[in-house]
Amino acid sequence: MDREEDKKKGKETETQMKESKPCSHCETKKCGSMAVPPAYSDLGKSAKDIFSKGYAFGTVKLDLKTKSQSGVEFSTGGSSNTDTGKASGNLETKYKVKELGLTFNQKWNTDNTLTTEVTMEDQLAKGLKLGLDTSFVPNTGKKSAKLKTGYKRDYMNVGCDIDFDLAGPTVHAAAVLGYEGWLAGYQMAFDTAKSKLAQNNFALGYKAGDFQLHTNVNDGTEFGGSIYQKVNDQLETAVNLAWTAGSNNTRFGIAAKYQLDKDASVSAKVNNASLVGVGYTQALRPGVKLTLSALIDAKNFNAGGHKVGMGFELEV
């Protein structure tokens, strides 16, 4: 009896191991767990962020974000140019109706431009986003409207916007396909008034866990590329290249961001024009962030003209 029970237990164990063992397809491709590729405008975003975030050259900025008990989000910001002294500001409100998948967004700035955007997502179909964006300038009476559509799912992310104009609408369309880390994208704009392409861009890239490569060609004349690498949990680096057909001038830049601890980080970048940018970001307390930055012209160091900046962010 004991031998028969042991045999039965052995067979059950073997069966469980066979059932739990992943198939060869799952081992290599994880059974279709392909993430949705980014939108065309977000291709190479990781490298762009290393070059842009953490800097505020020549300005003093203050940003405040808060949320009411009813769920309305308020964002307000102000900045002053240290060279000209010109000040500007903006106010934004956002309200979401989660049950209906609706988002209402209103913006105002000191140029006296009012914009309103209404979007609906994942209601008519999963992954489908519809939006209407309008703007109005009271001083001039200028009005504009844009109808936005987007659809995303595994392996693809497409979008089409129609910019309404009295002379004739302009159609903007973009598509990104992704497969096993490879990304291919196309972006175009068609001016119906002139019946010609106003924009014709291609992009190709590769995205891995800690490495991203992106190349693009804009209108057949502008060529660019970027590389992003996360060296470790503290250090991120990026390189970008750009050149124009018919010109021997190649633009080149290197940037890095180092996380000193959970509350502080330093950033640095330099380009082939010998412009050196440095930045320091410190979270003073939860919801309070301070950013200090400076842009140094290393080629004309003694001539002056260097720029400094400061940013202050509050979130309550």
N, C-alpha and C positions, 0 to 999 in steps of 0.2 A: 504493500500500500504506500509506504513512504517513497519507494522508488518511482511509482506512478505519479505521485503528487509532485516530486521533484522534476519529472519530465514535463508535466503540464506547466509548472512554473517557468521552466526554461523556455518552452515554446511561447508562453505569454510575453516573456521578456524580449525574445527575439522579434516578436510581432510589434511590440511597442517601439523598439529601436528602429525597425523598418519604417513605421509610421511617422516617427519624429525626425528621421533623417531627411534633410532637404534634398529636393531633386537637383540634378546637375544644372537645370535652367535657373533655379532659385539661387544656387551658390554663386553664379556669375552675374545674374541680372536682377536678383531680388524680386523676381516675379512681377515685373511691370511697375515697380515703385519709382517711376520716373517723375521728377518734380516738374512743375509748370515752368517753362522758360521765362525769362524776364521780358518786359516790354522793350521795344527797340531803343527807346530813350534811356533805358537802364543798363544797356550793354556796356560793360567796362566801368560800371558804377563804383566798384570797390576801389579801383585805382583813382578815379576822379575824386572820391571822398578823401583819400590820403593827401591829394594836392590842394583841396579846397577847405576842408573842415579844420577848425582850430586856428583860423587866421581871420583878421579883420583889419587889414592895412589901411591906414589913413582915416579911420573912423572910430567913433565912440558909440557903442550900441547898447541899448537896453531892451530886453525882451521879457514879457510877462505873460504867463499862461495860468489860467484858472478855470474852474468848472463849478457851475451852480448846482444846487440841490436838484433842480429839475432836469439836469443832464446837459444843459447848454454849455459849450466850451467857448471860452473867450481867449483870444490871443491879441496882444497889442505890442507894438514895437516902435522904437524911435532911434534915429541915428543922426550923427552930426559929422560932417566932413571936416577934418582937422586943417585941410588946406584952404578951402573956400568958406568954411563956417556955415555952409548951407545945411539946414536941418530938414529931416523928413520923418514921417510917421505913418503907421497903418493900424487898422483895427479889423479883426476877423472874428466872426461868430460861426459856430457850427453846431448843428442839432441833428441827432440821429433818431429815426423811428425804426427800431430794430424789427418790429413785427412786420413792417411793410418793406423793409430793405431800403428805406429812403434816407438820404442825407441832404440837409439844406446848409449851404455855405454862403455867407455874405462877407464881402470885403470892402473896405474904404481906405483910401490913402490921401496924403496931403496934396497930391496932384489933382484931387477932387474927382477921382474915378471910382464909380460904384460898380461892383460886380456881384452877380448872384449866380450860384450854381446849384442845380438840383440833380441828384443822381439816384438811380435805382439799380440794385445789384442782386443777382441770384434769385430773381422772382419769376420772370418769364421762362428762364432756363438756367441751370446751374453753370456758373462761369460767365454769364452774360451780364454786361454792365452798360446801362444807358444813361446819358446825361445831357443836360441843356445848360449852357454857359452864356450868360448875357452880361453886357457892360454898358454903362451910360456915363457920359461926361456932361454934367449940368451946364457948365460954362459955355460949351460949344454946341451942345445938343447932339453930339455924336453918339450913335448907338451901334452896337454890334451883337451878333449872336453866333453861337457855334453848337452844332449838334454832335455829340460824342457817342461812339459805340465801341465796345470792346468785348472780346470773347477769348477766354483762356481755358485750357485743359491740358492734360498730359501731352507733351511733345509739341505744343503749339500755343502761340499767343498772338492774336491778330487784333487790329483796331482800325477804325475808319472815322474820321472827323470831317464835317462839312462846315466851312467857315462862310457864313452868308455875307454877301456884299451886294450893294445895289448894281455895281457893274457886272457882277456874275460871281457865283460861289466858287470857292476854292476847295478842292477835295484833297484831304490828307489821308494817306493810308500807310500802314506798316504791318509787317508780319515777321515773326521769329519762330523758327523751327529748332527743336533741340532733340538730340539723341545721344545717349551714353556720354554726356559731357560736352559734345560738339554743338555749337550754336551757329545758325546762319540766319541773317536778317536782311530785309529789304524795306526801304522807306521811300515814298514818293509823294509829290504834291502836284496836282493838276489844276491849272488856272483855266476855268471854263470860259472866261471872258476873252482870253487870248488863244485858247485851244492849244496849249502847249504845256509841257512838263516844267514846273518851276523848281522841282527838287527831284534828284535821282541818286539815292544813296544805297550802298551795299555794305554789309558787315559780316565778318566771320570770326568765330572765337571758340575757345575751349575753356571749360570750367571744371576744376577738380576741387577737392576739399580745401586745400590750402594754396591753390595756384590758379590764376586766371590769365588768359591771353586773349586780347581783343585787337582786331584790325578793321579798318573801315576805309571806304573810298566814297567821297562826296562829289557828286556831279562830274566824276571822271577827272577832276583836277586836284582835289584835296585828298591827300593820303595821310593816314594816321594809324598809330598802334600803341598799345599799352600792355604792361605786364604787372600783375599784382601777385605778391607772395606773402603769406603769413608764416614768418620764420618760426615763431613760437607764440606762446600765449601773451607775451609782452611786446613783441616786435612785429611790425607790419611794414613792408616796403613796396614801392611802386616806381615804375619807369614809364615815360611816355615819349613818343616820337611823332613828328608831324612835318610834312613838307608839301610844297605846291609845285605842280607840274610847270616846267619852264623856268624854275628858279632853283639855284644851287643852295639856297638858304634852308638848312634843316634845323628845326626847333627840337630841342632835347631837354628833358628834365628828369631829376631823380628826387624822390621824397621818401620820408620814413616817419613812422609814429612809434613811440616807445611808451608803454604803460608803466609808470614808476610804481604805482600801487593802485588800489581800487578807486582812489579819489583823484589821482593826479596823472597827467601824461604830458609828454613833450613832443613837438613836431618840428621837422626841418625839411626844407626843400631848396634846390638850386637848379638853375637852368643854364643854357649855353650863353645867355646874355650876362652871366655873372651876377644875377639877382639872387640873393640869398634870403630866404624867409625862415623865421623861427617863431615858434608859438609855444605857449604854456597854458594848460587848462587845469583848473583846480576846482573840485567840488568842495565848497566851504562847509556845506551841510546838505542834508537831503533836500533837493529842490532848488538849491542855490549854486550857481556855477560861474566862475570867473575865468575869462580868457584874456591873455596878454600876448601881443604879437608885434613883430618888427620886420620890416623889409629893408635890406641893406644892399646898396649898389656897390658891389665889391670892385667893379672896374673904375668907378669914380668915387672912391671912398672919401678922399679929402675934400671933394667938391660939395658934399652934403646932399641934401635932397632925400635923405632916408625917411622912411615912414614908420610910424608906430600906431598901434591901435589897441583898443580895449573893449571887451564885451562882457555884459553882465546879464545872466539869465535867471529868472525867478519862476518857479512853478509851484503853485499852491492849490 
